[in-house]
Amino acid sequence: MSGLEARDASVLRLAMPRGAGWWRAVAAGSLSALCAVALLAASGYLITRAAEHPPILYLTLVMVGVRAFALGRAALRYVDRLAGHDASFRQLAVVRTEMYRRLASVAPAGLGTTGRGDLMTRLVTDTDRLQDLPIRVVGPLVTAGVTAALSVVAVALVSVPAAVVLLVALGVAAVLGSVVTASIARRSDAETAAERGRVADLVLDTVRTLDVFAAYGTLDERLGRIAALDARVTRAVRRRATVESLVGALVGLIGGAAVIGILAVGAPVVAAGALDGPLWVLAVFVPLALFEVVGGVPLAVLTLRRVRAAADRVERVVPAETPTGIVAEPDEDADPAALVVDGPVTVSVRGMTVQWPGAATAAVEDVSFDLAPGEVVVVEGPSGAGKSTLVDALVRFVDHRGSYTIDGVEARTMHPDAVRARVGLIEQDPFVFDQSIRQNLLFARDTAGDDELLAVLDRVGLRSWVERRGGLDAGVGERGGLVSGGQAHRLALARALLHAFPVLVLDEPTADIDPDLGGAVLRDLVSTARAAGRTVVVVSHVPVAADLVDRTIRMRDGRIVA
């Protein structure tokens, strides 16, 4: 199995529906195709038999069969589509849930060079394309196989030479059509999917920073790049449509050749009186309907390439196995009792070493320290010293070697949510949701009333600002576009205080704030947390006022230095 096959196998298995609904769809699809073939064959037999002017009684059974096949074809086709799409959509919900579950494990470690637009394309467009696997690949292949096998057997009962001609024609159509499809579309699907992701990246980035491009006069150049990439995607889609049309025409030609071949082998036998004429017409009419069904085989092969390309793109972002070193999100939820924390906690770290997946060296090596309840500790050092990696280990985003205990319990043995209920993180760029101020706070504790929300906003110095904005229902904009960096940090701190984390980690809280304002914001953040009895860890590459700090830990090259 190739590397791509190994990567996308789990995603493809996940995309396949299971249960009676899916098999009901396959059975209905196969029976519908058989009815289509039988309808045309029976119609040909009825017309030719009627031309002989037999007693009507000899035609009654065939007439009933024609009606039954016509009704059965339509009804079974409806059942096939209804049951097939129902099973596929239900499985798609399972796929989406699994993709986000996997993403929850790998996202804290970062998604490498994958842009937000490309990520959205992979998790939406590429994931949606996985539903083509059961509907447009497996279903048509099973239907074509069953219908072709039974049709060849039926024709063999009339004429073995005709059955041989039909079998050869079917093999040529399937093989030649698939070879032509594969040779023309070998790289187009993977390239098209990647280019769609790049277009989405450019569009999203342009929309988010539209004012900047307009201000500097580079908007036309940016739009030109989007148009050029979009034109490449359009050309690739047109090439794919051309391939599908050519393959359909090729299969149709082979089907016509099969009809001519059956005519050629059967005419002498009929002329000699060894074969009944209407029965021979029945065999002649079979390929006319059968090759419409078999024509889906090359298209199914083409669709399979597209589905595999989509599965590979999804798997590259959200692999089935969480990378070594990243803390996987457990399938089971944490015990609710483990999420309730009453009072302060003590943290002890001994010989902690952290290494990112794929890295040659450890980002944090042999680090040891303790955090006492109510203590304010600053972790400082230059960029790249390992401070943020240490933070990620404390909140169990990345795994560690050595010992890390909370109240004497090894963090590795605890549910990650239980660790994060005790150690809260306010990141360098705290995320605020495109919701009201109230909803942004209720994410921390959904049972809090308005009085509690206003009280916690007052503790972080935002109550008057909220009242000027119109109250708790005021919005904050997409990714906090309507608030400043300092206000975003205060909102994040208000959330943390509302959640009542015993240990609060502030990662570069003043990185995006003016230095003068940053000092005031940091003083407010630390003072508010300290007043609430929280243990505070401030991670910063710039000095912090000495009167705010109980102890300083200095890091360089992943180690603690004196």
Buried (B, 14 or more C-beta within 10 A) or exposed (E): EEEBEEBBBBBBEBBBBEEEBBBBBBBBBBBBBBBBBBBBBBBBBBEBBBEEEEEEEEBEEBEEBBEBBBEBBEBBBEBBBBBBBBBBEBBBEEBBEBBEEBBBBBBBBEBEEBBEBBBBBBBEBBBEBBBBBBBBBBBBBBBBBBBBEBBBEBBBEBBEBBBBBBBBBBEBBBEBBBEBBBEBBEEBBBBBBBBBBBBBBBBBBBEBEEEEBEEEEEBEEBBEEBEEBBEBBEEBEEBBEEBBEBBBEBBBEBBBBBBBBBBEBBEEBBEEEEBBBBBBBBBBBBBBBBBBBBBBBBBBBBBBBBBBBBBBBBBBBBBBEBBEBBBBBEEEEBEEEBBEBEEBBBBBBEEBBBBBEEEEEBBBBBBEBEBBBBBBBBBBBEEBBBBBBBBBBBBBBBBBBBBBBBEEBEBBEBBBBBBBBBBBBBBBBBEBEBBBBBBBBBEBBEEBEEEEBBBBBEBBBBBEBBEEBEEBEBBBEEBBEBBBBBBBBBBBBBBBBBBBBBBBBBBBBBBBBEEEEBBBBBBBBBBBBBEBEBBBBBBBBEEBEEEBBEEBBBBEBBBBEE
